Amino acid sequence: MKFIGSGKVKDVYDNEDGTLLFKFSDRVSAYDVKFHDPIPLKGEALCKFAEFWFNKLPVKNHYVKTISKNEIIVKKMKMIPMECVVRGYFYGSLISRWKSGEIQLPGAITEMAAKLPTPIFDPTTKAEHDESVTKESAIMRKLVTKQEFEWLESKSIEIYNLMSKIAASAGFILADLKLEFGKLGNEILLGDSIGPDEYRLWPKDTYVVGKIQESYDKQILRDWLTANGYQKQFEDFRKQAREPVAPSIPADIIRKMSQRYIVSYEKLTGKAL
C-alpha cells in the first residue's frame, strides 16, 4: 500500500491493485481553510454516508466495499478536473455572484433561501480554491468535452433530484450538492464521496424563506466564521498572497457540528451511527 496524500478530510492510499483506500478523518475545512480542531465522529459519519449513497443511488460509481468504521475501498479512476455543483436554492455564494452579475438565474428569485424554479448546474474547477466555470470556459480550458459537459450536467441534476426526494422523506431539504466523476476506461463513474461535506441539508420544519437556515452540515462553521469576520479576513489574506490562519473553533460549535453529522445520518438512513 502506498500513501498518495491527504486532502481536506480524507487520507488516500493506493492499494496497487487498481483500487484506492479512502480513510476519512475528523478534520474540517471551510472557505478553503483547514482547521486544527477535530470534529468527533465526523470521519465515521462521512464514511458511512459514502457507503449509503453509493449503494442507494442507481448510478454507476467507484465504491467497492467498506473495511472499517472510517475506511472504504474504491476503484482507481482518472478524475475529471471539474466539480459538478447543482443548486436548488438561492443561498450561499450564489447570492453574491447573482448580485455582481456573474451568474443569471431563471425567474425572479431575490429572497435568501428561496427555491429556484429548477435546479441549476453550476460547476467549478477542481483546485485548492475553486473557480466557477461555464460550459464554454470548461470546454475551452479542456476540462471536459462538449459531450462530457452535457452528460455531467444531466446526470448531476438527475442525482440531485433523486437525493432531494430521499432527503425530503427523512424531513430534510437538499439545498445544493457537489459531485465528482472519473473515468474508468471509456466509462464515466460517480466518484469521490457523498456526505455533509458535499451538500447543504436543512430541516424542513425550520425552513423559512428570507433567513439563514439551520443546517445539518458544516454550514454552522461557515456561519460562525462569517459572523465573526473571519471570512473577510481569509479573503484579505489571500489578496495579499498570504495563507489564511485558522482560528480555534469554539467548543459549542464543535459539539453542534458533531451532533448534526450524527443526527442527519441516522434520520436519512434509518440506522444508528
C-alpha positions in Angstrom: 0.0 0.0 0.0 1.3 3.4 -1.0 0.3 6.7 0.6 -0.8 9.2 -2.0 -1.7 12.2 0.0 -4.1 14.0 2.4 -7.0 16.1 1.3 -9.1 18.4 3.4 -10.8 15.4 5.0 -9.5 12.2 3.5 -6.2 10.4 3.5 -5.8 8.4 0.3 -3.7 5.2 -0.2 -3.0 3.3 -3.4 -3.5 -0.5 -2.9 -1.6 -1.1 -6.2 -4.2 -3.4 -7.4 -6.5 -1.0 -9.3 -8.1 0.3 -6.1 -7.6 3.1 -3.6 -8.3 3.2 0.2 -10.1 6.3 1.5 -9.5 7.0 5.2 -12.0 9.6 6.5 -10.7 11.8 9.3 -12.3 14.1 11.8 -10.7 17.1 10.1 -12.8 20.0 8.9 -12.3 22.8 6.4 -14.3 25.9 5.5 -13.7 28.7 2.9 -10.7 26.6 1.8 -9.0 26.8 5.2 -8.1 23.7 7.1 -8.8 23.8 10.9 -6.8 22.2 13.6 -9.8 21.2 15.8 -11.2 17.8 15.1 -15.0 17.2 15.0 -15.7 13.9 16.9 -17.2 11.1 14.9 -17.2 13.2 11.7 -14.9 10.7 9.8 -17.1 7.8 10.8 -20.3 9.6 9.7 -18.7 10.6 6.3 -17.5 7.1 5.7 -21.0 5.6 6.4 -22.7 8.3 4.4 -20.5 7.5 1.4 -21.4 3.8 1.7 -25.1 4.7 2.0 -25.3 7.0 -1.0 -23.2 4.9 -3.3 -25.4 1.9 -2.6 -28.6 3.8 -2.7 -28.2 5.8 -5.9 -28.9 3.9 -9.2 -25.8 5.3 -10.8 -22.5 3.5 -11.6 -19.8 4.5 -9.1 -16.4 3.6 -7.9 -17.4 2.2 -4.5 -16.1 -1.4 -3.8 -16.6 -2.1 -0.1 -16.3 -0.7 3.5 -13.5 -2.2 5.5 -13.7 -0.3 8.8 -15.8 2.4 10.5 -13.9 5.1 8.6 -12.3 3.4 5.6 -13.7 2.3 2.2 -12.1 0.7 -0.9 -12.9 2.3 -4.3 -11.9 1.7 -7.9 -9.0 3.9 -9.0 -10.1 6.3 -11.8 -8.8 9.3 -13.7 -10.8 12.0 -12.1 -12.5 14.7 -14.2 -11.0 18.1 -13.2 -14.4 19.7 -12.8 -16.6 19.7 -9.7 -20.3 19.2 -10.6 -22.3 21.5 -8.4 -26.1 21.6 -8.5 -28.0 24.3 -6.7 -31.7 24.1 -5.9 -32.0 27.2 -3.6 -30.9 30.8 -3.7 -28.2 30.6 -1.0 -24.6 31.0 -0.1 -22.2 32.3 -2.7 -24.9 32.1 -5.3 -26.4 35.3 -3.8 -23.3 37.5 -4.1 -22.5 36.1 -7.6 -26.0 37.0 -8.8 -25.8 40.4 -7.3 -22.5 41.1 -9.1 -24.0 39.9 -12.4 -21.6 36.9 -12.6 -24.5 34.5 -13.0 -28.0 34.7 -14.3 -30.9 32.8 -12.7 -34.2 31.6 -14.0 -37.3 33.5 -12.7 -37.3 36.5 -10.4 -35.7 34.9 -7.3 -34.4 37.6 -4.9 -35.0 36.2 -1.4 -32.4 34.3 0.5 -33.1 30.5 0.7 -35.9 30.7 -1.9 -36.3 27.6 -4.0 -35.2 28.1 -7.6 -37.7 27.3 -10.4 -35.5 24.4 -11.5 -32.1 23.2 -10.2 -29.2 24.8 -11.9 -25.8 23.2 -12.9 -23.1 25.5 -11.6 -19.7 23.7 -12.0 -16.3 24.8 -10.7 -12.7 23.9 -11.3 -11.2 21.3 -9.0 -8.4 23.1 -7.2 -7.3 24.5 -3.9 -9.6 27.5 -4.5 -12.5 26.5 -6.7 -13.4 28.8 -9.6 -16.8 28.8 -11.3 -16.8 27.8 -15.0 -19.4 28.0 -17.7 -19.9 25.3 -20.4 -17.9 27.4 -22.8 -15.0 28.0 -20.5 -14.9 24.4 -19.3 -14.6 23.2 -22.9 -12.1 25.9 -23.9 -9.9 25.0 -20.9 -10.2 21.4 -21.9 -11.6 20.3 -18.5 -14.2 18.3 -20.4 -15.5 17.9 -24.0 -18.9 19.3 -25.0 -20.4 15.8 -24.8 -19.0 15.2 -21.4 -20.2 18.5 -20.1 -23.7 17.8 -21.3 -23.7 14.3 -19.8 -22.3 15.5 -16.5 -24.9 18.3 -16.3 -27.8 15.9 -17.0 -26.5 13.2 -14.7 -25.7 15.6 -11.8 -29.2 17.2 -11.9 -30.7 13.7 -12.0 -28.7 12.6 -8.9 -29.7 15.9 -7.1 -33.4 15.2 -7.8 -33.1 11.6 -6.5 -31.2 12.7 -3.4 -33.7 15.5 -2.8 -36.6 13.0 -2.7 -34.7 10.7 -0.3 -33.8 13.7 1.9 -37.4 15.0 1.8 -38.8 11.7 3.0 -36.5 12.0 6.0 -37.6 15.5 6.8 -34.8 17.5 5.1 -34.3 19.9 2.2 -31.3 19.3 0.0 -30.3 22.9 -0.9 -27.3 22.1 -3.1 -24.9 19.3 -3.9 -21.3 18.8 -5.1 -20.4 15.7 -7.1 -17.2 14.4 -8.7 -16.8 12.0 -11.5 -14.0 10.0 -13.0 -13.2 7.8 -16.0 -12.5 4.1 -15.9 -11.6 3.1 -19.4 -14.2 4.8 -21.6 -16.9 4.9 -18.9 -17.7 7.8 -16.6 -18.4 6.8 -13.0 -19.6 8.8 -9.9 -16.6 9.1 -7.6 -15.0 10.7 -4.5 -17.5 10.7 -1.6 -21.0 12.0 -0.9 -21.9 13.3 2.5 -22.5 16.5 4.6 -19.2 18.0 3.3 -20.6 17.8 -0.2 -24.1 19.3 0.3 -26.2 21.7 2.4 -29.0 19.9 4.3 -31.8 21.9 6.0 -34.6 20.5 8.3 -37.9 21.1 6.7 -39.7 22.0 9.9 -37.5 25.1 10.5 -37.2 26.2 6.9 -38.2 29.9 6.3 -37.5 31.9 3.2 -35.5 35.1 3.8 -33.4 33.8 6.7 -30.2 32.0 7.4 -31.2 28.3 7.6 -30.4 25.8 10.4 -28.1 23.4 8.6 -27.1 19.8 9.2 -23.7 20.0 7.6 -20.6 22.2 8.1 -22.5 25.4 7.3 -22.7 26.1 11.0 -18.9 26.7 11.0 -19.1 28.9 7.9 -21.9 31.0 9.5 -19.7 31.4 12.7 -16.7 32.4 10.6 -18.7 35.0 8.6 -20.4 36.5 11.7 -17.1 36.9 13.4 -15.3 38.5 10.5 -13.0 35.5 9.7 -14.4 35.0 6.1 -13.3 38.6 5.2 -10.0 38.1 7.0 -9.3 35.0 4.9 -10.2 36.9 1.7 -7.9 39.8 2.7 -5.0 37.5 3.4 -5.4 35.9 0.0 -5.4 39.2 -1.7 -2.0 39.9 0.0 -0.8 36.5 -1.2 -0.7 35.3 2.4 -2.0 32.0 3.7 -5.1 32.4 6.0 -4.7 31.4 9.6 -7.4 29.2 11.0 -8.8 30.3 14.4 -9.8 27.8 17.1 -13.3 26.5 16.8 -15.5 27.2 19.9 -16.4 24.0 21.9 -20.1 24.6 21.4 -19.7 24.8 17.6 -17.7 21.6 17.6 -20.4 19.8 19.7 -23.2 21.0 17.5 -21.4 20.0 14.3 -20.7 16.5 15.6 -24.3 16.1 16.7 -25.7 17.2 13.4 -23.5 14.9 11.4 -24.8 12.0 13.5 -28.5 13.1 13.5 -28.6 13.6 9.8 -27.0 10.2 9.1 -29.5 8.4 11.4 -32.5 10.3 10.0 -31.5 9.8 6.4 -30.5 6.1 6.7 -32.7 4.9 9.5 -29.6 3.3 11.0 -27.7 4.2 14.2 -24.2 5.5 13.9 
